[in-house]
Amino acid sequence: MNDIKIIFFDIDGTLIDIERKVISEKMIETLQRLKERNIILCIATGRSPVMVPKFDGVDFDAFITFNGSYSFNQKEVIYKIPIPTEDVHKIIENAAAIHRPVALATTTRTAANGRDKDLVDYYAIAKNKVIVAEDFDQVAEEEVYQIMAGSRKEEYSDMLKNVEYARITAWWDRAVDIIPADSGKGTAVAKILEYYHLDKSQAMAFGDGNNDLEMLQAVGHGIAMGNGSSELKEIAEDVCGHVAEDGIYHYCVEKGLI
């Protein structure tokens, strides 16, 4: 795999063990050694830009956030696509009809119109808290790149009733990320590869959830975590070890990447 020039990493369940909520020393070492080989490192997450963690001793080259709706590097925005405002309003209305609060995400903040246990627990995975905003209605008029809500699969159709240009992506069975219909990690990966003038054969990605399906299919080498979903493992080129057992580190050593 000497032709690998760029690697995309999901965060929760991939770089960070959801149970421990911290990155391991071995994972830090892995990222540092990949950088030493001049491999471009890219975060690909459902988190907002302001919720992307910083890891001591590691500088990522590019960031895919909001599951692909907003991508950037240290110099510029590479690709962005917000949810149409009329769809934002419809999703808020639909969620209220099934007694679900929502959190709207812009590039600088998240603002919620309430809390329920699923939404609170979803935020807690990333060690964050749901912020109920007095100016929620104003935020709904801004560029919203993602909407988070507690939701079970049977509620998906209610959430998106009469919504034209947004869709659901999910990696947890109690919550959803609602993103623009033309967005997704796969779309953003293609934009990043185009930006760096790289072919998909030169790209690798690691992920664990169903919101990583498109990302793994958009690169030449899509690797599912040992703790990943069965659906992701089915389409992956390969499966590495569990995140709690430094699966990416051992995979990179085995394949001669570090």
Disulfide bonds with the S-S distance in Angstrom:
none
